[in-house]
Amino acid sequence: MNNEMKKKYIILGSNGQLGRALAGQLGDIALAFNREKVNLSAPDFIEQLSRAVGDLPCAAVINAAAYTQVDMAEGEGRDEAFHVNSGAVGELAKWCAQRKLPLVHISTDYVFDGSGERPWREDDKTSPLNNYGKSKVDGEQAALAAGGNVLIFRTSWVFDEIGKNFFTTIIRLLHEKTSLSVIADQYGAPTYADDLSTAVIAALEAAMRLPEFPSGVYHLCAAGKTSWYGFTKMIFTLASKQDSSIICREINSIPATQYPLPAKRPYNSRLNCSKAAKLLGVDMPAWEDGVTKAIRKYYEDSGLSH
């Protein structure tokens, strides 16, 4: 990232998977805020943000904060989901527009209903199946309506080796259960947070170099596709080569109907990322590469690597 004049890149949600990766990659030009410092749930979060930034020269804002408890959003978490994912995003976008700061906002594959077989394009009709997806659609619209320079990146199945996510849950379960049953009829691209962070930074930098800022919605996720079952099988295969304490011996595939949850999930979460490649010059690696890197880092950090 160009650090001319040492302008800071504001990161919201720095304790999340993507926020943590962004802060690590941007280093001393990151102005990283977790929810203790700038909380999008708070009614005065814009005042919190203004105080935290002060007079520091800033280049852009990356909003990696979100309410992501998908099942909770179907019940008692609904209001907070819409406040954080929509209302607060609109306020943030206005704040950025007033200061002529580009805003990067992270959205999700859950804005679609998951029908069909082909990867979703940015201009496909949104039709979310759950409140979380609805709140993210509203947030996209609010961000664009503010009239500033805005990049919205929809991504899918984000994971890392540190946070609470599917990847780390499977690693834990491999040590606790002799067999696992995992959904095999929902498809998407597991996206490693470090890879996504690299792509987001490159895309933002490319956008700021263009004569006219290319505001709009873009899809940005790992290349390829798999199911939750396929994702699990790869984690199991790679982890088993590193870790003799794994007790799991088989991974079984099941349909989503055998694992009901409060919020409906899309069956087809694949995203067509050709727009970001064409307009911003950003291509992401295959999902398998991300899993391989995450496994290596997980075992290096844990001290269990052979």
C-alpha positions in Angstrom: 0.0 0.0 0.0 1.2 3.4 -0.9 2.0 5.2 2.4 2.7 8.6 0.9 2.5 11.3 3.6 1.7 8.4 6.0 -2.0 8.9 5.7 -3.9 6.5 7.9 -6.3 3.8 6.7 -9.1 3.6 9.2 -10.2 0.0 10.0 -13.4 -0.7 11.9 -13.9 -4.1 13.4 -10.2 -4.8 13.9 -10.9 -7.7 16.3 -12.7 -9.7 13.6 -11.1 -12.0 11.1 -10.8 -9.6 8.2 -10.1 -6.5 10.4 -7.3 -8.3 12.1 -5.7 -9.3 8.8 -6.1 -5.8 7.4 -4.4 -4.2 10.5 -1.6 -6.7 10.3 -0.9 -6.1 6.6 -1.2 -2.3 6.7 1.0 -2.0 9.7 1.9 1.5 10.9 -0.5 3.1 8.4 -3.5 1.3 9.9 -5.7 3.2 12.4 -7.4 0.1 13.7 -10.5 0.3 16.0 -12.2 -2.6 17.7 -15.7 -2.3 19.2 -14.3 -1.1 22.5 -13.1 2.0 20.8 -15.6 2.5 18.0 -18.8 0.5 18.5 -21.3 0.5 15.6 -24.0 -0.6 18.0 -23.7 2.6 20.0 -26.0 5.5 19.2 -23.0 7.9 19.3 -20.6 5.8 17.3 -20.0 8.6 14.8 -18.9 10.8 17.7 -16.7 7.9 19.0 -15.1 7.7 15.5 -14.5 11.4 15.2 -12.9 11.6 18.6 -10.7 8.5 17.8 -9.5 9.9 14.5 -9.0 13.5 15.6 -7.0 15.5 13.1 -5.0 12.6 11.7 -4.7 12.7 7.9 -6.6 9.7 6.6 -6.7 8.1 3.1 -9.8 5.8 3.4 -12.1 3.8 5.7 -12.5 0.1 5.6 -15.6 -1.2 7.4 -15.0 -4.8 8.4 -17.4 -4.5 11.4 -20.8 -6.3 11.2 -23.4 -8.1 13.2 -22.8 -11.7 12.0 -24.8 -13.9 14.3 -27.1 -15.2 11.5 -29.4 -17.3 13.7 -29.7 -14.8 16.5 -30.8 -12.2 13.9 -33.9 -14.3 13.3 -35.0 -13.5 16.9 -33.7 -11.3 19.7 -30.8 -10.0 17.6 -32.9 -8.7 14.7 -32.9 -5.0 15.7 -29.2 -5.0 16.4 -28.4 -6.7 13.1 -30.3 -4.0 11.2 -28.8 -1.2 13.3 -25.2 -2.3 12.8 -25.4 -3.7 9.3 -27.7 -1.0 7.8 -28.4 2.1 9.9 -24.8 2.6 11.2 -23.4 1.9 7.7 -25.5 4.7 6.3 -24.2 7.1 9.0 -20.6 6.0 8.3 -21.0 6.5 4.6 -22.3 10.0 5.1 -19.4 10.7 7.5 -16.9 9.5 4.8 -18.7 11.4 2.0 -18.5 14.7 4.0 -14.7 14.2 4.5 -14.2 12.9 0.9 -12.8 9.7 2.2 -13.3 6.5 0.1 -15.3 3.8 2.0 -14.8 0.1 1.6 -17.7 -1.8 3.0 -17.8 -5.6 3.3 -21.0 -7.5 2.4 -22.0 -11.1 1.9 -23.2 -13.9 -0.4 -26.3 -14.1 1.9 -27.9 -11.2 -0.1 -28.9 -13.8 -2.6 -31.5 -16.7 -2.2 -29.0 -19.3 -3.3 -31.1 -20.7 -6.2 -29.7 -21.9 -9.5 -26.3 -23.3 -10.4 -24.2 -20.5 -11.8 -22.1 -18.1 -9.7 -24.0 -14.9 -8.8 -23.2 -11.6 -10.6 -23.3 -8.2 -9.0 -26.3 -7.2 -11.1 -28.4 -10.2 -10.1 -31.5 -9.5 -8.1 -30.9 -9.7 -4.3 -33.4 -11.8 -2.5 -32.1 -12.8 1.0 -33.5 -15.8 2.9 -32.9 -14.4 6.4 -32.7 -11.2 8.4 -28.9 -11.1 8.4 -29.0 -11.1 4.6 -31.8 -8.5 4.5 -29.8 -6.2 6.9 -26.7 -6.5 4.6 -28.8 -5.6 1.5 -30.1 -2.5 3.3 -26.5 -1.6 4.3 -25.3 -1.8 0.8 -28.1 0.5 -0.4 -27.4 3.0 2.5 -23.7 3.1 1.7 -24.3 3.8 -2.0 -27.1 6.4 -1.2 -24.7 8.6 0.8 -23.1 9.8 -2.5 -19.5 9.3 -1.7 -16.8 7.1 -3.1 -17.8 3.6 -2.0 -16.6 0.1 -2.8 -18.8 -2.7 -1.6 -17.2 -6.2 -1.6 -19.5 -9.2 -1.2 -17.5 -12.2 0.0 -18.3 -15.7 1.2 -17.4 -18.2 3.9 -14.6 -16.2 5.5 -12.3 -18.0 7.9 -8.9 -17.8 9.6 -6.9 -19.9 12.0 -7.5 -17.7 15.1 -11.1 -16.6 15.3 -14.4 -18.4 16.1 -15.3 -19.8 12.6 -16.0 -23.0 10.7 -12.3 -23.7 10.2 -11.4 -23.5 13.9 -14.6 -25.3 14.9 -13.7 -28.3 12.7 -10.2 -28.4 14.0 -11.6 -28.6 17.6 -14.2 -31.2 16.7 -11.5 -33.4 15.0 -10.0 -33.7 18.5 -13.4 -34.4 20.2 -15.4 -36.7 18.0 -14.6 -39.9 16.2 -16.9 -39.0 13.3 -18.4 -35.8 11.9 -21.5 -35.3 9.7 -21.3 -32.2 7.5 -23.6 -30.6 5.0 -22.7 -31.5 1.4 -25.4 -29.7 -0.6 -24.6 -26.0 0.0 -21.8 -24.7 -2.2 -19.5 -21.7 -2.0 -15.9 -20.6 -1.8 -14.2 -20.7 1.6 -12.2 -17.4 1.7 -9.1 -17.1 3.8 -9.1 -13.7 5.7 -5.4 -13.0 4.8 -6.1 -13.6 1.1 -9.2 -11.4 1.3 -7.3 -8.6 3.1 -4.6 -8.6 0.4 -7.3 -8.4 -2.3 -9.2 -5.6 -0.5 -6.1 -3.5 -0.1 -5.0 -4.0 -3.7 -8.5 -3.2 -5.0 -8.8 0.0 -2.9 -5.4 1.1 -4.0 -6.3 0.4 -7.7 -9.6 2.3 -7.3 -7.9 5.4 -5.8 -5.4 5.5 -8.8 -8.2 5.6 -11.4 -9.2 9.0 -12.9 -12.7 8.4 -11.7 -13.4 6.4 -8.5 -15.3 3.2 -9.6 -18.0 3.2 -6.9 -20.2 0.2 -6.8 -20.7 -3.4 -5.7 -18.0 -6.1 -6.4 -17.7 -9.8 -5.7 -14.5 -10.8 -4.0 -13.9 -14.3 -2.8 -11.6 -17.3 -3.2 -11.6 -19.0 -6.6 -13.3 -22.3 -7.1 -16.1 -23.9 -5.2 -16.8 -26.6 -2.7 -19.4 -27.7 -0.1 -19.1 -27.5 3.7 -18.3 -31.3 3.5 -15.5 -30.7 0.9 -14.1 -27.9 3.1 -14.1 -30.2 6.1 -12.5 -33.1 4.2 -9.6 -30.9 3.2 -9.1 -29.6 6.8 -9.2 -33.2 8.0 -6.7 -34.4 5.4 -4.2 -31.6 6.0 -4.5 -31.5 9.8 -4.2 -35.3 10.0 -0.7 -35.0 8.4 0.4 -32.6 11.1 -1.4 -33.8 14.2 -1.4 -37.2 15.8 -3.9 -36.2 18.5 -6.8 -36.1 16.1 -9.3 -38.8 17.0 -11.8 -38.3 14.2 -11.7 -41.2 11.7 -14.5 -40.4 9.2 -16.3 -37.4 7.7 -19.9 -38.2 6.6 -21.9 -36.1 4.1 -25.5 -35.1 4.9 -28.1 -32.8 3.3 -28.9 -29.4 4.9 -32.4 -30.7 5.8 -30.7 -33.0 8.4 -29.2 -30.0 10.2 -32.0 -27.4 10.6 -31.1 -23.9 11.9 -33.3 -20.9 12.7 -32.0 -19.0 9.7 -32.3 -20.4 6.2 -28.9 -20.6 4.3 -28.5 -20.3 0.5 -27.6 -23.5 -1.3 -25.7 -21.7 -4.0 -23.3 -19.1 -2.5 -20.9 -19.0 -5.5 -19.9 -15.5 -6.6 -18.7 -14.4 -10.0 -15.7 -12.2 -9.3 -14.8 -11.2 -12.9 -15.9 -7.6 -12.4 -13.3 -7.0 -9.7 -10.7 -8.7 -11.9 -11.6 -6.6 -14.9 -12.0 -3.2 -13.3 -9.7 -3.4 -10.3 -7.2 -6.0 -11.5 -7.7 -8.2 -8.5 -7.7 -12.0 -8.7 -7.9 -14.2 -5.6 -6.2 -17.6 -5.1 -8.1 -20.9 -5.0 -9.9 -21.7 -1.8 -7.6 -24.8 -1.4 -4.6 -22.4 -1.2 -6.2 -20.5 1.7 -7.0 -23.7 3.6 -3.4 -24.9 3.1 -2.0 -21.6 4.4 -4.4 -21.5 7.4 -3.5 -25.1 8.4 0.2 -24.3 8.2 -0.2 -21.1 10.3 -2.5 -22.8 12.8 0.1 -25.5 13.6 3.0 -23.1 13.5 1.3 -20.8 16.0 0.2 -23.7 18.2 3.7 -25.2 18.3 2.4 -28.6 17.1 3.9 -28.4 13.6 6.1 -31.3 12.6 
